[in-house]
Amino acid sequence: MFELLGLASATGLVAAGYTYSRHFVRQRLRYVDAVLSGNAPLIATVATAVVAIPACALMPLPFFTAFTGVFVALGVGAGVKLGARDIRDPAGYIVRR
């Protein structure tokens, strides 16, 4: 039962990190040239991993592990990468207002 709960919570955290970072890059960082570099997703992944891995590993809940932090960091990195791609190719996504 805990395994299923852990998988569901980890999936939700990864999806939230991906969605929030992609939206943040598209809306708030669209005029920042450093986001368009190839290093921005790597920097975002490492910065998130530095924070998320110890936070998830030290939580008292048994279904948050260090692997959850790794997957959250990878989700944030993917969101930054695809958010930067959306800035470069504005016809690739639909703007919702």
All heavy atoms as an XYZ file, in Angstrom:
717
protein
N       0.820     -1.194      0.000
C       0.000      0.000      0.000
C       0.866      1.260      0.000
O       0.561      2.217     -0.687
C      -0.923     -0.038      1.215
C      -1.872      1.103      1.272
S      -3.024      0.964     -0.080
C      -3.986      2.389      0.178
N       1.946      1.244      0.806
C       2.831      2.400      0.852
C       3.558      2.606     -0.471
O       3.878      3.737     -0.842
C       3.854      2.272      1.979
C       3.308      2.668      3.313
C       3.331      1.776      4.364
C       2.779      3.917      3.519
C       2.831      2.135      5.600
C       2.272      4.292      4.737
C       2.300      3.399      5.789
N       3.823      1.513     -1.184
C       4.514      1.642     -2.468
C       3.651      2.396     -3.468
O       4.137      3.259     -4.203
C       4.877      0.269     -3.029
C       5.912     -0.468     -2.216
C       5.312     -1.235     -1.052
O       4.058     -1.376     -0.985
O       6.081     -1.673     -0.187
N       2.372      2.079     -3.499
C       1.458      2.754     -4.419
C       1.280      4.216     -4.042
O       1.240      5.097     -4.909
C       0.109      2.035     -4.432
C      -0.895      2.508     -5.470
C      -0.323      2.345     -6.866
C      -2.182      1.732     -5.337
N       1.209      4.479     -2.758
C       1.099      5.861     -2.282
C       2.370      6.647     -2.606
O       2.306      7.808     -3.016
C       0.827      5.879     -0.781
C       0.534      7.227     -0.142
C      -0.696      7.844     -0.758
C       0.345      7.047      1.346
N       3.506      6.009     -2.459
C       4.778      6.655     -2.802
C       4.897      6.937     -4.280
O       5.370      7.999     -4.686
N       4.459      5.985     -5.111
C       4.505      6.197     -6.550
C       3.576      7.328     -6.974
O       3.946      8.174     -7.797
C       4.124      4.903     -7.276
C       4.152      4.949     -8.794
C       5.571      5.193     -9.287
C       3.596      3.664     -9.370
N       2.391      7.374     -6.401
C       1.438      8.436     -6.740
C       1.946      9.807     -6.295
O       1.840     10.790     -7.037
C       0.085      8.150     -6.114
N       2.509      9.880     -5.093
C       3.009     11.172     -4.619
C       4.244     11.616     -5.400
O       4.403     12.797     -5.700
C       3.307     11.112     -3.127
O       4.343     10.189     -2.872
N       5.119     10.684     -5.743
C       6.302     11.037     -6.528
C       5.903     11.505     -7.925
O       6.457     12.479     -8.444
C       7.251      9.846     -6.623
N       4.923     10.835     -8.510
C       4.445     11.249     -9.830
C       3.833     12.639     -9.770
O       4.053     13.469    -10.668
C       3.408     10.240    -10.357
O       4.006      8.946    -10.386
C       2.942     10.602    -11.743
N       3.088     12.915     -8.728
C       2.501     14.249     -8.567
C       3.561     15.323     -8.373
O       3.452     16.419     -8.928
N       4.597     15.028     -7.591
C       5.669     15.999     -7.384
C       6.443     16.271     -8.670
O       6.792     17.420     -8.968
C       6.630     15.515     -6.295
C       6.146     15.639     -4.867
C       7.132     14.965     -3.924
C       5.974     17.095     -4.493
N       6.716     15.216     -9.425
C       7.442     15.390    -10.695
C       6.600     16.199    -11.671
O       7.102     17.126    -12.325
C       7.832     14.024    -11.297
C       8.363     14.172    -12.703
C       8.861     13.343    -10.415
N       5.329     15.890    -11.774
C       4.438     16.622    -12.682
C       4.305     18.085    -12.265
O       4.308     18.982    -13.112
C       3.068     15.961    -12.729
N       4.207     18.330    -10.965
C       4.096     19.713    -10.493
C       5.388     20.486    -10.753
O       5.349     21.643    -11.186
C       3.762     19.732     -9.005
N       6.534     19.872    -10.498
C       7.813     20.539    -10.763
C       8.002     20.834    -12.236
O       8.461     21.916    -12.623
N       7.652     19.882    -13.079
C       7.765     20.074    -14.529
C       6.851     21.195    -15.008
O       7.273     22.103    -15.715
C       7.426     18.761    -15.240
C       7.242     18.909    -16.724
C       8.334     18.989    -17.565
C       5.973     18.978    -17.289
C       8.171     19.136    -18.932
C       5.798     19.116    -18.636
C       6.898     19.191    -19.461
O       6.728     19.346    -20.813
N       5.590     21.132    -14.614
C       4.608     22.116    -15.073
C       4.940     23.512    -14.585
O       4.894     24.477    -15.354
C       3.203     21.714    -14.592
O       2.935     20.392    -15.036
C       2.150     22.651    -15.128
N       5.290     23.638    -13.307
C       5.591     24.956    -12.749
C       6.848     25.550    -13.372
O       6.869     26.733    -13.710
C       5.747     24.874    -11.234
C       6.043     26.214    -10.623
C       5.042     27.162    -10.475
C       7.329     26.553    -10.221
C       5.309     28.406     -9.941
C       7.609     27.794     -9.685
C       6.597     28.712     -9.541
O       6.868     29.950     -9.024
N       7.888     24.751    -13.554
C       9.124     25.303    -14.116
C       8.942     25.682    -15.583
O       9.458     26.708    -16.030
C      10.283     24.315    -13.957
O      10.040     23.135    -14.684
N       8.188     24.892    -16.334
C       7.955     25.238    -17.738
C       7.143     26.525    -17.855
O       7.462     27.406    -18.657
C       7.241     24.090    -18.431
C       7.094     24.307    -19.913
C       6.567     23.084    -20.606
N       6.476     23.311    -22.033
C       6.000     22.430    -22.877
N       5.587     21.258    -22.444
N       5.932     22.714    -24.149
N       6.116     26.645    -17.044
C       5.302     27.856    -17.051
C       6.123     29.071    -16.598
O       6.009     30.156    -17.178
C       4.080     27.668    -16.158
C       3.220     28.882    -16.051
N       2.422     29.313    -17.076
C       3.047     29.768    -15.048
C       1.797     30.419    -16.716
N       2.155     30.711    -15.476
N       6.948     28.903    -15.573
C       7.769     29.999    -15.060
C       8.758     30.482    -16.119
O       8.939     31.691    -16.299
C       8.525     29.549    -13.810
C       9.275     30.651    -13.131
C       8.624     31.540    -12.309
C      10.642     30.796    -13.322
C       9.314     32.558    -11.675
C      11.336     31.807    -12.702
C      10.674     32.692    -11.878
N       9.370     29.559    -16.821
C      10.328     29.951    -17.863
C       9.605     30.658    -19.002
O      10.081     31.678    -19.508
C      11.104     28.719    -18.378
C      11.886     29.043    -19.640
C      12.043     28.209    -17.305
N       8.449     30.136    -19.405
C       7.725     30.765    -20.515
C       7.209     32.148    -20.166
O       7.253     33.061    -20.996
C       6.527     29.910    -20.918
C       6.867     28.790    -21.809
C       5.639     28.190    -22.421
N       4.597     27.949    -21.437
C       3.679     27.028    -21.538
N       3.658     26.242    -22.579
N       2.762     26.868    -20.606
N       6.706     32.347    -18.953
C       6.068     33.604    -18.614
C       7.023     34.631    -18.008
O       6.995     35.795    -18.382
C       4.909     33.355    -17.643
C       3.819     32.492    -18.228
C       3.195     33.102    -19.463
O       2.940     34.298    -19.514
N       2.955     32.278    -20.468
N       7.845     34.219    -17.069
C       8.672     35.167    -16.323
C      10.061     35.360    -16.903
O      10.660     36.421    -16.732
C       8.827     34.711    -14.871
C       7.540     34.534    -14.141
C       7.023     35.843    -13.708
N       5.759     35.659    -12.999
C       5.341     36.461    -12.087
N       6.039     37.512    -11.750
N       4.182     36.247    -11.510
N      10.608     34.342    -17.534
C      11.984     34.422    -18.004
C      12.088     34.510    -19.519
O      13.119     34.198    -20.094
C      12.771     33.198    -17.504
C      12.854     33.037    -15.995
C      13.620     31.785    -15.661
C      13.499     34.243    -15.349
N      11.029     34.936    -20.165
C      11.052     34.940    -21.632
C      12.030     35.960    -22.207
O      12.492     35.808    -23.321
C       9.666     35.146    -22.188
C       9.195     36.580    -22.232
C       7.833     36.652    -22.792
N       6.936     36.463    -21.658
C       5.684     36.803    -21.647
N       5.135     37.289    -22.707
N       4.960     36.649    -20.580
N      12.382     37.006    -21.449
C      13.317     38.016    -21.945
C      14.726     37.843    -21.388
O      15.575     38.693    -21.600
C      12.801     39.413    -21.611
C      11.455     39.689    -22.244
C      10.342     39.913    -21.457
C      11.297     39.694    -23.616
C       9.102     40.153    -22.017
C      10.069     39.933    -24.195
C       8.975     40.163    -23.393
O       7.756     40.382    -23.962
N      14.977     36.769    -20.691
C      16.294     36.512    -20.123
C      17.054     35.610    -21.087
O      16.643     34.484    -21.365
C      16.168     35.837    -18.734
C      17.537     35.521    -18.171
C      15.396     36.738    -17.795
N      18.166     36.114    -21.610
C      18.915     35.362    -22.605
C      19.610     34.136    -22.025
O      19.861     33.171    -22.739
C      19.961     36.258    -23.268
C      19.331     37.319    -24.163
O      18.214     37.073    -24.658
O      19.959     38.379    -24.354
N      19.925     34.151    -20.755
C      20.641     33.027    -20.153
C      19.788     31.756    -20.129
O      20.331     30.652    -20.118
C      21.074     33.382    -18.740
N      18.473     31.895    -20.157
C      17.605     30.718    -20.154
C      17.717     29.977    -21.473
O      17.554     28.756    -21.525
C      16.142     31.139    -19.877
C      15.191     29.998    -20.069
C      16.029     31.697    -18.495
N      18.023     30.681    -22.535
C      18.107     30.061    -23.846
C      19.415     29.307    -24.059
O      19.565     28.613    -25.059
C      17.935     31.122    -24.936
C      16.603     31.864    -24.913
C      16.568     32.927    -25.990
C      15.451     30.903    -25.059
N      20.355     29.444    -23.135
C      21.614     28.712    -23.273
C      21.383     27.238    -22.960
O      20.402     26.849    -22.355
C      22.676     29.288    -22.341
O      22.408     28.926    -21.005
N      22.321     26.424    -23.357
C      22.206     24.995    -23.105
C      22.465     24.609    -21.666
O      22.170     23.483    -21.256
N      23.011     25.528    -20.879
C      23.352     25.215    -19.492
C      22.201     25.434    -18.521
O      22.274     24.957    -17.390
C      24.542     26.057    -19.041
C      25.794     25.713    -19.812
O      25.944     24.601    -20.284
N      26.678     26.675    -19.949
N      21.185     26.137    -18.901
C      20.094     26.469    -17.978
C      19.379     25.229    -17.436
O      19.139     25.152    -16.229
C      19.108     27.417    -18.649
N      19.042     24.227    -18.252
C      18.397     23.043    -17.677
C      19.314     22.276    -16.725
O      18.863     21.762    -15.698
C      18.050     22.181    -18.889
C      18.028     23.103    -20.031
C      19.006     24.188    -19.714
N      20.595     22.233    -17.039
C      21.548     21.547    -16.166
C      21.685     22.264    -14.829
O      21.682     21.630    -13.763
C      22.912     21.442    -16.851
C      24.010     20.758    -16.057
C      23.657     19.306    -15.833
C      25.328     20.899    -16.765
N      21.756     23.574    -14.869
C      21.861     24.360    -13.642
C      20.590     24.204    -12.802
O      20.652     24.045    -11.581
C      22.147     25.832    -13.973
C      23.550     25.971    -14.574
C      22.011     26.720    -12.747
C      23.837     27.325    -15.179
N      19.433     24.233    -13.453
C      18.172     24.068    -12.720
C      18.061     22.675    -12.108
O      17.592     22.520    -10.978
C      16.994     24.324    -13.657
N      18.528     21.658    -12.833
C      18.479     20.294    -12.318
C      19.381     20.128    -11.106
O      18.981     19.549    -10.090
C      18.883     19.294    -13.417
O      18.009     19.460    -14.534
C      18.804     17.869    -12.929
N      20.596     20.646    -11.199
C      21.544     20.510    -10.082
C      21.069     21.304     -8.867
O      21.128     20.812     -7.730
C      22.955     20.944    -10.525
C      23.899     21.050     -9.348
C      23.514     19.978    -11.561
N      20.577     22.505     -9.094
C      20.102     23.328     -7.973
C      18.899     22.672     -7.285
O      18.801     22.667     -6.054
C      19.734     24.719     -8.460
N      18.002     22.111     -8.069
C      16.855     21.429     -7.478
C      17.278     20.158     -6.757
O      16.746     19.835     -5.695
C      15.817     21.096     -8.562
O      15.488     22.290     -9.274
C      14.563     20.514     -7.964
N      18.238     19.444     -7.315
C      18.711     18.218     -6.674
C      19.383     18.514     -5.337
O      19.212     17.760     -4.377
C      19.673     17.485     -7.597
N      20.133     19.614     -5.279
C      20.806     19.979     -4.026
C      19.784     20.237     -2.927
O      20.021     19.916     -1.760
C      21.714     21.208     -4.255
C      22.151     21.832     -2.965
C      22.918     20.815     -5.095
N      18.647     20.775     -3.284
C      17.616     21.070     -2.287
C      16.691     19.871     -2.063
O      16.358     19.534     -0.921
C      16.791     22.300     -2.719
C      15.625     22.536     -1.791
C      17.681     23.524     -2.781
N      16.277     19.205     -3.133
C      15.226     18.190     -3.030
C      15.716     16.855     -2.475
O      14.974     16.194     -1.746
C      14.589     17.969     -4.392
N      16.919     16.445     -2.806
C      17.383     15.132     -2.347
C      17.493     15.079     -0.823
O      16.943     14.173     -0.198
C      18.684     14.732     -3.052
C      18.403     14.456     -4.527
C      19.314     13.509     -2.399
C      19.623     14.230     -5.364
N      18.170     16.039     -0.179
C      18.193     15.970      1.286
C      16.814     16.189      1.915
O      16.494     15.575      2.935
C      19.146     17.091      1.696
C      19.931     17.407      0.498
C      19.074     17.072     -0.671
N      16.009     17.051      1.315
C      14.679     17.308      1.877
C      13.809     16.051      1.829
O      13.105     15.739      2.792
C      14.005     18.445      1.126
N      13.842     15.350      0.718
C      13.038     14.125      0.608
C      13.622     12.985      1.440
O      12.879     12.177      1.987
C      12.929     13.700     -0.847
S      11.869     14.770     -1.830
N      14.938     12.920      1.521
C      15.561     11.825      2.270
C      15.348     11.982      3.775
O      15.271     10.985      4.499
C      17.045     11.760      1.955
N      15.258     13.197      4.256
C      15.118     13.427      5.691
C      13.671     13.523      6.157
O      13.426     13.701      7.340
C      15.874     14.692      6.088
C      17.394     14.626      5.902
C      18.022     15.965      6.243
C      17.987     13.518      6.740
N      12.728     13.417      5.246
C      11.319     13.471      5.642
C      10.952     12.239      6.456
O      11.435     11.140      6.176
C      10.422     13.552      4.414
C      10.317     14.906      3.836
S       8.850     14.972      2.842
C       8.690     16.700      2.669
N      10.098     12.406      7.434
C       9.713     11.246      8.247
C       8.743     10.299      7.552
O       8.480      9.221      8.059
C       9.070     11.890      9.481
C       8.599     13.214      9.012
C       9.565     13.655      7.947
N       8.219     10.670      6.416
C       7.288      9.806      5.701
C       8.073      8.711      4.969
O       9.083      8.992      4.334
C       6.471     10.614      4.700
C       5.616     11.724      5.316
C       4.981     12.563      4.228
C       4.548     11.127      6.212
N       7.632      7.481      5.011
C       8.426      6.396      4.438
C       8.417      6.339      2.916
O       9.260      5.680      2.324
C       7.757      5.137      5.008
C       6.366      5.541      5.293
C       6.436      6.993      5.689
N       7.505      7.029      2.264
C       7.432      6.915      0.818
C       8.135      8.046      0.082
O       8.145      8.064     -1.134
C       5.977      6.789      0.337
C       5.024      7.743      0.973
C       4.873      9.011      0.493
C       4.271      7.339      2.064
C       3.986      9.881      1.080
C       3.373      8.202      2.640
C       3.233      9.480      2.159
N       8.719      9.003      0.797
C       9.573     10.010      0.162
C      11.015      9.599      0.380
O      11.505      9.579      1.500
C       9.353     11.400      0.761
C       8.082     12.058      0.316
C       7.214     12.588      1.239
C       7.760     12.140     -1.018
C       6.046     13.205      0.840
C       6.592     12.750     -1.428
C       5.735     13.282     -0.494
N      11.704      9.262     -0.695
C      13.088      8.828     -0.595
C      13.974      9.772     -1.391
O      13.495     10.735     -1.997
C      13.244      7.393     -1.134
O      12.889      7.388     -2.522
C      12.355      6.423     -0.384
N      15.249      9.477     -1.409
C      16.180     10.295     -2.194
C      15.891     10.172     -3.693
O      16.109     11.118     -4.449
C      17.616      9.876     -1.905
N      15.370      9.015     -4.100
C      15.030      8.854     -5.515
C      13.888      9.782     -5.921
O      13.834     10.236     -7.062
C      14.655      7.400     -5.807
C      15.815      6.467     -5.711
C      15.865      5.517     -4.714
C      16.868      6.558     -6.599
C      16.932      4.654     -4.615
C      17.945      5.709     -6.517
C      17.992      4.757     -5.519
N      12.996     10.076     -5.010
C      11.938     11.044     -5.286
C      12.543     12.403     -5.583
O      12.135     13.092     -6.520
C      10.973     11.143     -4.095
O      10.484      9.852     -3.776
C       9.809     12.055     -4.406
N      13.542     12.803     -4.807
C      14.229     14.066     -5.047
C      14.944     14.090     -6.385
O      14.956     15.109     -7.077
N      15.537     12.969     -6.772
C      16.215     12.885     -8.075
C      15.211     13.068     -9.203
O      15.455     13.821    -10.157
C      16.957     11.537     -8.215
C      17.450     11.331     -9.630
C      18.106     11.457     -7.234
N      14.075     12.386     -9.100
C      13.078     12.499    -10.163
C      12.430     13.875    -10.215
O      12.115     14.376    -11.298
C      12.025     11.404    -10.021
C      12.554     10.042    -10.353
C      12.435      9.011     -9.441
C      13.185      9.797    -11.549
C      12.927      7.754     -9.730
C      13.684      8.551    -11.854
C      13.560      7.515    -10.949
N      12.261     14.513     -9.084
C      11.750     15.888     -9.067
C      12.743     16.817     -9.760
O      12.356     17.677    -10.556
C      11.444     16.342     -7.626
C      11.203     17.840     -7.565
C      10.249     15.606     -7.074
N      14.021     16.645     -9.474
C      15.051     17.479    -10.113
C      15.069     17.256    -11.622
O      15.200     18.218    -12.401
C      16.411     17.173     -9.511
N      14.929     16.017    -12.057
C      14.881     15.751    -13.494
C      13.633     16.346    -14.144
O      13.687     16.828    -15.282
C      14.945     14.246    -13.745
C      16.276     13.579    -13.427
C      16.161     12.071    -13.585
C      17.383     14.133    -14.281
N      12.520     16.332    -13.437
C      11.299     16.950    -13.958
C      11.432     18.453    -14.105
O      10.991     19.035    -15.092
N      12.081     19.095    -13.133
C      12.299     20.538    -13.212
C      13.242     20.865    -14.370
O      13.014     21.807    -15.132
C      12.836     21.091    -11.878
C      13.335     22.506    -12.026
C      11.751     21.020    -10.822
N      14.287     20.077    -14.532
C      15.212     20.300    -15.652
C      14.536     20.150    -16.999
O      14.772     20.924    -17.926
N      13.670     19.144    -17.121
C      12.923     18.959    -18.370
C      11.965     20.119    -18.619
O      11.796     20.569    -19.756
C      12.162     17.642    -18.329
N      11.348     20.624    -17.556
C      10.456     21.775    -17.707
C      11.191     23.017    -18.160
O      10.696     23.774    -19.001
N      12.387     23.240    -17.628
C      13.182     24.395    -18.053
C      13.608     24.242    -19.508
O      13.541     25.185    -20.294
C      14.410     24.581    -17.130
C      15.364     25.605    -17.692
C      13.963     24.983    -15.743
N      14.024     23.045    -19.884
C      14.454     22.822    -21.266
C      13.315     23.042    -22.253
O      13.475     23.722    -23.258
C      14.999     21.407    -21.410
C      15.501     21.096    -22.804
C      16.101     19.725    -22.859
C      16.513     19.371    -24.257
N      17.779     19.924    -24.628
N      12.143     22.503    -21.957
C      11.029     22.657    -22.887
C      10.417     24.051    -22.824
O       9.880     24.538    -23.821
C       9.980     21.589    -22.618
C      10.454     20.166    -22.951
C       9.409     19.154    -22.581
C      10.822     20.065    -24.404
N      10.510     24.718    -21.666
C      10.071     26.110    -21.592
C      10.942     27.015    -22.438
O      10.457     27.922    -23.119
N      12.252     26.747    -22.444
C      13.161     27.524    -23.292
C      12.906     27.233    -24.767
O      12.980     28.128    -25.612
C      14.609     27.210    -22.938
N      12.570     25.996    -25.079
C      12.234     25.668    -26.462
C      10.953     26.381    -26.892
O      10.829     26.819    -28.041
C      12.069     24.166    -26.623
C      11.921     23.766    -28.086
C      11.699     22.310    -28.231
N      10.351     22.012    -27.746
C       9.831     20.804    -27.717
N      10.536     19.782    -28.096
N       8.605     20.620    -27.279
N      10.002     26.507    -25.977
C       8.771     27.231    -26.288
C       9.042     28.709    -26.562
O       8.350     29.329    -27.364
C       7.772     27.107    -25.142
C       7.222     25.708    -25.007
O       7.340     24.919    -25.964
O       6.674     25.397    -23.933
N      10.040     29.279    -25.880
C      10.387     30.677    -26.123
C      11.009     30.827    -27.506
O      10.700     31.761    -28.243
C      11.357     31.191    -25.039
C      10.651     31.249    -23.693
C      11.912     32.561    -25.408
C      11.578     31.542    -22.542
N      11.883     29.886    -27.869
C      12.535     29.954    -29.178
C      11.535     29.748    -30.313
O      11.656     30.365    -31.361
C      13.627     28.885    -29.275
C      14.919     29.338    -28.709
C      16.031     28.351    -29.010
N      16.599     27.961    -27.729
C      16.512     26.771    -27.186
N      15.915     25.800    -27.814
N      17.039     26.511    -26.019
N      10.569     28.862    -30.128
C       9.582     28.541    -31.160
C       8.185     28.839    -30.617
O       7.514     27.951    -30.104
C       9.699     27.069    -31.552
C       8.749     26.693    -32.659
O       8.352     27.578    -33.443
O       8.397     25.508    -32.752
N       7.740     30.093    -30.702
C       6.451     30.450    -30.078
C       5.249     29.790    -30.745
O       4.178     29.715    -30.158
C       6.394     31.959    -30.205
C       7.356     32.319    -31.257
C       8.382     31.227    -31.308
N       5.387     29.307    -31.954
C       4.256     28.653    -32.620
C       4.066     27.226    -32.109
O       3.085     26.582    -32.439
C       4.468     28.634    -34.127
N       4.986     26.734    -31.276
C       4.919     25.362    -30.813
C       3.974     25.141    -29.651
O       3.674     24.019    -29.290
N       3.491     26.186    -29.042
C       2.576     26.000    -27.921
C       1.468     27.042    -28.002
O       1.579     28.068    -28.645
C       3.288     26.095    -26.564
C       3.758     27.471    -26.174
C       2.989     28.258    -25.331
C       4.968     27.980    -26.625
C       3.404     29.512    -24.952
C       5.385     29.241    -26.261
C       4.606     29.990    -25.423
O       5.026     31.232    -25.056
N       0.382     26.757    -27.335
C      -0.782     27.643    -27.315
C      -0.715     28.504    -26.055
O      -0.551     27.991    -24.962
C      -2.076     26.832    -27.332
C      -2.138     25.986    -28.605
C      -3.291     27.734    -27.218
C      -3.269     24.980    -28.609
N      -0.847     29.809    -26.216
C      -0.825     30.712    -25.078
C      -2.207     30.747    -24.467
O      -3.188     31.050    -25.132
C      -0.383     32.129    -25.522
C      -0.417     33.081    -24.353
C       0.981     32.090    -26.155
N      -2.278     30.427    -23.165
C      -3.553     30.488    -22.445
C      -3.571     31.735    -21.594
O      -2.627     32.037    -20.904
C      -3.706     29.274    -21.549
C      -3.966     28.038    -22.316
C      -4.179     26.912    -21.374
N      -2.994     26.055    -21.506
C      -2.748     25.043    -20.751
N      -3.543     24.733    -19.772
N      -1.685     24.317    -20.941
N      -4.642     32.461    -21.654
C      -4.755     33.688    -20.859
C      -5.940     33.633    -19.985
O      -6.879     33.047    -20.085
C      -4.830     34.893    -21.762
C      -3.532     35.038    -22.503
C      -3.564     36.224    -23.385
N      -2.351     36.143    -24.189
C      -1.711     37.154    -24.605
N      -2.115     38.354    -24.335
N      -0.651     37.021    -25.328
